[in-house]
Amino acid sequence: MKKFWRCFVCNDIHYGFKPPEVCPTCLVKNAYVEISSAEAQKISGWTQTIMTREEFRQAIEKFAEKNEFRVCPDQAKVEMLFDGVFSNEQNHGLKYCPCRLLCKDFAEDLKLVCPCNFIIHETYKGKEDGECWCGLFVRRKK
């Protein structure tokens, strides 16, 4: 199970199964201690801010530009998918993929946050015209 960890030297926050051996911020070895999610939130100053549709669009386009896939060129479809993503964020707290069902296990459901790890699934893997589950990302034509 993933946990939150805090470097006792520089307060760097890490979320994972185990802490880094060396803090990537201050380079101190074995400096992490396990903390609660509330403590991690308070230390990091994280507050829930809602990303606008345009900010999300820019984020996924930037994400896609470095990969073998791109954002679907069908803007009407993209807008419909955004409706689902933002509805899921409003109802469940995260931008879950609009075409997948949550199982109510937080660790498992994290795998469904958009963009999910779709490149391992049959809808994408090994297909010349592969796409993510919902079709938001499609393989670039060669």
C-alpha positions as CSV (number, residue, x, y, z in Angstrom):
1,M,0.0,0.0,0.0
2,K,1.3,3.4,-0.9
3,K,2.0,5.9,1.9
4,F,3.2,9.4,2.4
5,W,6.7,10.1,3.5
6,R,8.4,13.4,4.6
7,C,12.1,14.2,4.6
8,F,12.9,15.4,8.1
9,V,15.7,17.7,6.7
10,C,13.9,19.7,3.9
11,N,10.2,18.5,4.3
12,D,10.1,17.1,0.8
13,I,6.9,14.9,0.5
14,H,7.0,11.6,-1.3
15,Y,4.1,9.3,-2.0
16,G,4.9,5.7,-2.8
17,F,5.3,2.1,-1.4
18,K,8.6,3.1,0.2
19,P,10.6,6.3,0.6
20,P,13.5,7.2,-1.7
21,E,16.9,6.1,-0.2
22,V,18.2,9.6,-1.0
23,C,16.1,12.7,-0.9
24,P,16.0,14.2,-4.4
25,T,15.7,17.7,-3.0
26,C,18.4,17.9,-0.3
27,L,20.4,14.7,-1.1
28,V,20.3,13.4,2.5
29,K,20.4,9.6,2.8
30,N,17.7,7.8,4.7
31,A,15.9,11.0,5.7
32,Y,12.2,10.0,5.2
33,V,9.6,9.3,7.9
34,E,6.1,8.0,7.3
35,I,3.3,10.6,7.8
36,S,-0.4,10.9,7.4
37,S,-2.1,12.2,4.3
38,A,-3.4,15.2,6.4
39,E,0.1,16.0,7.4
40,A,1.3,15.7,3.9
41,Q,-1.4,18.0,2.7
42,K,-0.7,20.6,5.4
43,I,3.1,20.6,4.8
44,S,2.8,20.8,1.0
45,G,0.2,23.6,1.2
46,W,-2.0,21.6,-1.1
47,T,-5.5,22.7,-1.4
48,Q,-8.1,21.4,-3.8
49,T,-8.1,23.6,-6.8
50,I,-10.3,22.8,-9.8
51,M,-8.5,22.8,-13.1
52,T,-10.4,24.5,-15.9
53,R,-11.3,22.7,-19.1
54,E,-8.8,24.8,-21.0
55,E,-6.0,24.1,-18.5
56,F,-6.8,20.4,-18.6
57,R,-6.8,20.5,-22.4
58,Q,-3.4,22.1,-22.4
59,A,-2.1,19.6,-19.9
60,I,-3.2,16.6,-21.9
61,E,-1.9,18.1,-25.2
62,K,1.5,18.7,-23.6
63,F,1.4,15.1,-22.2
64,A,0.6,13.7,-25.6
65,E,3.1,15.7,-27.6
66,K,6.0,13.7,-26.2
67,N,4.4,10.3,-26.9
68,E,3.4,8.1,-29.8
69,F,-0.3,9.1,-29.3
70,R,-2.2,12.4,-29.7
71,V,-5.4,13.9,-28.4
72,C,-8.3,12.8,-30.5
73,P,-8.9,15.2,-33.4
74,D,-12.7,15.0,-33.0
75,Q,-13.4,18.1,-30.9
76,A,-17.0,17.1,-30.2
77,K,-15.9,13.8,-28.9
78,V,-13.2,15.4,-26.7
79,E,-15.8,17.8,-25.2
80,M,-18.1,14.9,-24.4
81,L,-15.3,13.1,-22.7
82,F,-14.3,16.2,-20.8
83,D,-17.9,16.3,-19.5
84,G,-17.4,12.8,-18.1
85,V,-14.0,13.5,-16.7
86,F,-15.1,16.7,-14.9
87,S,-18.3,15.1,-13.7
88,N,-16.2,12.3,-12.1
89,E,-14.0,14.9,-10.5
90,Q,-17.0,16.7,-9.1
91,N,-18.7,13.5,-7.9
92,H,-15.6,11.5,-6.8
93,G,-12.8,14.0,-6.2
94,L,-10.5,12.9,-9.1
95,K,-10.6,13.1,-12.9
96,Y,-11.4,9.5,-13.4
97,C,-11.7,8.1,-16.9
98,P,-15.4,8.5,-18.0
99,C,-15.8,5.1,-19.5
100,R,-14.5,3.0,-16.7
101,L,-16.3,1.9,-13.5
102,L,-14.8,2.7,-10.1
103,C,-14.4,-0.3,-7.7
104,K,-14.3,1.8,-4.5
105,D,-10.8,0.7,-3.7
106,F,-8.8,3.9,-3.8
107,A,-5.5,2.2,-4.8
108,E,-7.2,0.4,-7.7
109,D,-9.3,3.4,-8.7
110,L,-6.1,5.6,-8.9
111,K,-5.3,3.5,-12.0
112,L,-8.3,5.0,-13.7
113,V,-7.4,8.7,-13.3
114,C,-7.2,10.4,-16.7
115,P,-4.9,9.9,-18.4
116,C,-4.9,6.2,-17.2
117,N,-2.2,3.7,-18.2
118,F,-4.1,2.8,-21.4
119,I,-1.0,1.7,-23.4
120,I,-1.1,-1.7,-21.7
121,H,-4.7,-2.5,-22.7
122,E,-6.0,-4.3,-25.7
123,T,-7.7,-1.1,-27.0
124,Y,-4.3,0.3,-27.7
125,K,-1.5,-2.3,-27.5
126,G,-0.3,-3.7,-30.8
127,K,-2.9,-1.9,-32.9
128,E,-1.9,0.5,-35.6
129,D,-4.9,2.6,-34.8
130,G,-4.9,2.0,-31.1
131,E,-6.7,4.3,-28.7
132,C,-7.2,4.7,-25.0
133,W,-10.3,3.2,-23.4
134,C,-12.5,6.2,-24.1
135,G,-10.8,7.4,-27.3
136,L,-9.4,10.6,-25.8
137,F,-5.9,9.6,-27.0
138,V,-5.3,7.9,-30.3
139,R,-2.1,6.5,-31.8
140,R,-0.4,8.9,-34.2
141,K,-0.4,7.9,-37.8
142,K,3.0,6.9,-39.1
